[in-house]
Amino acid sequence: MPICDGCGAAVDAEHIRARIMRLELATRFRPVHIQTLLVGVAPPERAEDYFYASEKGASELQKNGIFLVYAVECPLPAADASEAVRRAVATVVKRVHLSYKPKAVVLFGAATGELIEPLRAAGLGDRLVLSGIAPFAELPDLAKFRTAAGA
């Protein structure tokens, strides 16, 4: 069985196909200039629940410079979330710093708390938008961040 680049697990062809589909959908709706980067833990298990599967919502975010990504690119059990995010820290920090280059980074989902100190250490602390000192529990109201990021 091949090893998935997104989660590091030994997986079947269907898993790889689903990951490629998620990446293609997200890439299609990536804004040219990312104002606000939303970082969740992992995508939902069901393809129809994946945010970018809905063109209307995805287009709206794209127009406003908002991009939704996940620390771990593949669905995973909640019990494994913190460890999976810890393993992905270096990759996430590199993508945020070198590829996404957002004006604001909004973390949501408890396990994304693993990213706070590494993002600060990479000089991105001034871009973090948190709920107090921790990530938002769930995806926050996006209208609030259009103004905060200048979108």
C-alpha positions as CSV (number, residue, x, y, z in Angstrom):
1,M,0.0,0.0,0.0
2,P,1.3,3.5,-0.8
3,I,2.0,6.1,1.9
4,C,-0.2,9.2,1.7
5,D,1.7,12.5,1.5
6,G,-1.2,14.3,3.3
7,C,-1.4,12.2,6.4
8,G,1.5,9.7,6.4
9,A,-0.7,6.6,6.6
10,A,-0.5,3.5,4.5
11,V,-3.6,3.9,2.3
12,D,-5.5,2.5,-0.6
13,A,-6.1,4.0,-4.1
14,E,-9.5,5.4,-3.0
15,H,-7.8,7.5,-0.2
16,I,-5.3,8.9,-2.7
17,R,-8.1,9.7,-5.2
18,A,-10.1,11.5,-2.5
19,R,-7.1,13.5,-1.4
20,I,-6.3,14.6,-5.0
21,M,-10.0,15.6,-5.5
22,R,-9.9,17.8,-2.3
23,L,-6.6,19.4,-3.4
24,E,-8.0,20.1,-6.9
25,L,-11.2,21.7,-5.5
26,A,-9.3,23.9,-3.0
27,T,-6.8,25.0,-5.7
28,R,-9.6,26.0,-8.0
29,F,-10.9,28.4,-5.3
30,R,-7.6,29.7,-4.0
31,P,-7.5,33.5,-4.0
32,V,-4.6,35.1,-5.9
33,H,-3.9,37.2,-2.8
34,I,-4.9,35.5,0.5
35,Q,-6.1,38.1,3.0
36,T,-7.3,35.6,5.6
37,L,-6.2,32.0,5.9
38,L,-8.5,29.7,7.9
39,V,-6.7,26.7,9.2
40,G,-8.7,23.8,10.6
41,V,-7.5,20.4,11.8
42,A,-8.6,18.0,9.0
43,P,-11.2,17.9,6.3
44,P,-14.5,16.1,7.0
45,E,-14.8,12.4,6.2
46,R,-17.6,12.7,3.7
47,A,-16.8,14.3,0.3
48,E,-20.1,16.1,0.2
49,D,-19.3,17.8,3.5
50,Y,-16.0,19.2,2.2
51,F,-16.3,23.0,2.0
52,Y,-15.0,23.4,-1.5
53,A,-17.6,20.9,-2.9
54,S,-20.1,23.9,-2.8
55,E,-19.2,26.3,-5.5
56,K,-21.3,29.1,-4.2
57,G,-19.7,29.3,-0.8
58,A,-16.3,28.7,-2.2
59,S,-16.6,31.4,-4.8
60,E,-17.7,33.9,-2.1
61,L,-14.7,33.2,0.0
62,Q,-12.3,33.4,-3.0
63,K,-13.7,36.9,-3.9
64,N,-13.1,38.1,-0.4
65,G,-9.5,36.7,-0.2
66,I,-10.4,34.0,2.3
67,F,-8.9,30.6,1.9
68,L,-9.7,27.5,4.0
69,V,-7.0,24.8,4.5
70,Y,-6.4,22.0,6.9
71,A,-3.3,21.2,9.0
72,V,-3.7,17.6,8.0
73,E,-4.9,17.1,4.5
74,C,-6.9,13.9,5.1
75,P,-9.8,13.1,7.4
76,L,-8.8,11.5,10.7
77,P,-10.3,10.3,13.9
78,A,-10.7,13.0,16.5
79,A,-8.6,11.0,19.0
80,D,-5.6,11.3,16.6
81,A,-6.0,15.0,15.9
82,S,-3.3,16.6,18.2
83,E,-0.6,14.1,17.3
84,A,-1.4,14.4,13.6
85,V,-1.2,18.2,13.7
86,R,2.1,18.0,15.7
87,R,3.5,15.8,12.9
88,A,2.3,18.4,10.3
89,V,3.7,21.5,12.0
90,A,6.8,22.0,9.9
91,T,4.8,21.6,6.6
92,V,2.0,23.9,7.7
93,V,4.4,26.7,8.9
94,K,6.4,26.4,5.6
95,R,3.2,26.7,3.5
96,V,1.8,29.6,5.5
97,H,5.1,31.5,5.4
98,L,6.3,30.7,1.8
99,S,3.2,29.9,-0.2
100,Y,0.0,31.3,1.3
101,K,1.5,34.6,2.7
102,P,-1.8,35.7,4.3
103,K,-2.4,39.0,6.2
104,A,-4.3,37.0,8.9
105,V,-4.2,33.4,10.1
106,V,-7.3,32.1,11.9
107,L,-6.9,28.8,13.7
108,F,-10.0,26.7,14.5
109,G,-10.3,23.3,16.2
110,A,-8.6,22.6,19.5
111,A,-5.8,20.6,17.9
112,T,-4.6,23.6,15.8
113,G,-3.4,25.0,19.1
114,E,-0.2,22.9,18.3
115,L,0.5,25.5,15.6
116,I,0.4,28.7,17.7
117,E,4.0,28.6,19.0
118,P,5.6,27.4,15.8
119,L,3.8,30.1,13.8
120,R,5.0,32.7,16.3
121,A,8.5,31.3,16.2
122,A,8.4,31.7,12.4
123,G,7.6,35.4,12.8
124,L,3.9,35.0,12.0
125,G,2.6,35.8,15.5
126,D,1.3,39.2,14.5
127,R,-1.0,37.6,11.9
128,L,-2.6,35.1,14.3
129,V,-6.3,35.7,15.1
130,L,-7.3,33.6,18.1
131,S,-10.2,33.3,20.5
132,G,-8.3,34.8,23.4
133,I,-5.2,32.8,23.6
134,A,-6.5,29.6,21.9
135,P,-7.9,28.6,18.5
136,F,-11.6,29.1,17.9
137,A,-13.5,25.9,18.8
138,E,-15.1,25.8,15.3
139,L,-15.0,27.7,12.1
140,P,-15.8,31.3,13.1
141,D,-18.2,33.7,11.4
142,L,-16.4,34.7,8.2
143,A,-18.0,38.1,7.9
144,K,-16.1,39.2,11.0
145,F,-12.7,38.5,9.4
146,R,-13.4,40.3,6.1
147,T,-13.0,43.6,8.0
148,A,-10.2,42.4,10.3
149,A,-8.1,41.4,7.3
150,G,-9.0,44.3,5.1
151,A,-10.8,42.1,2.6
